[in-house]
Amino acid sequence: MFFEDRKDAGQRMISMVEEYMDAPNAIVLGLPRGGIVVALEIALALKLPLDVWVTRKIGAPLNPELAIGSVDFDGNLLMDENATRMYEVSDRNVREMADEQIAEARRRYERYRGIAEPPDVKGKTVIVVDDGVATGFTMLAALKSLRLRGAEKIICVAPVASPRVMSRLEKNADAVQCFSTPSYFGAVGEFYRNFNQVSDEEVIACLEKARQHDAH
């Protein structure tokens, strides 16, 4: 157990990224839903705007919680070839699942941002935050899509990550800041005392709080 809750995790990460305080042309992006709660604490402390970046995991057949891949808003796929073979997932299945998740990404952007589009990151320094990284698929999809959409510098932030994925994160980000990479890693929730589901309403409230803070 490392963190009381996501807010506590966000507060503990601040010192690891404080060099970006008031940085020009910088933005904090949370991966919804849980990552946005962590990201809010960082955005407020660094006096940076907060927004969302949506990538979606593709779950294994009959076990949707197990990620066998991910997809970004633009339809770029990242798949675990071994898992797709093991679960005998056809290309057609993958495409169908990906289309479903792209539709969900669009819905979330619409819900959170009022427009079914991701924020503009071209030429920006982006601090991208999740509440933890297990298989790494959603974060890796985020890092790759941010690069493809022209982000200038990408800092990946996660309170806890599986050591297995660290080298892949480091390859796809300019910097990776992680509080802990425990050798035993089951699920992200094991490292939090309180790991309740985060609702769409909470995500919207976090974005609103950051906007009000920016306005002052």
Protein Blocks (a to p, Z undefined) as FASTA:
>chain_A
ZZfblmlmmmmmmmmmmmmgoiahiacddddfklmmmmmmmmmmnopacdddddddddde
hilmlccbdcdfkopacddfklmmmnopafklmmmmmmmmmmmmmmmmmmmnopacdcdf
ehiacddddfbdfklmmmmmmmmmmmmnopabdcdddfbdcfklmmmmmmmpmbdcdfbd
cfbdcbfklmpfblcdcdfklmmmmmmmmmmmmmZZ
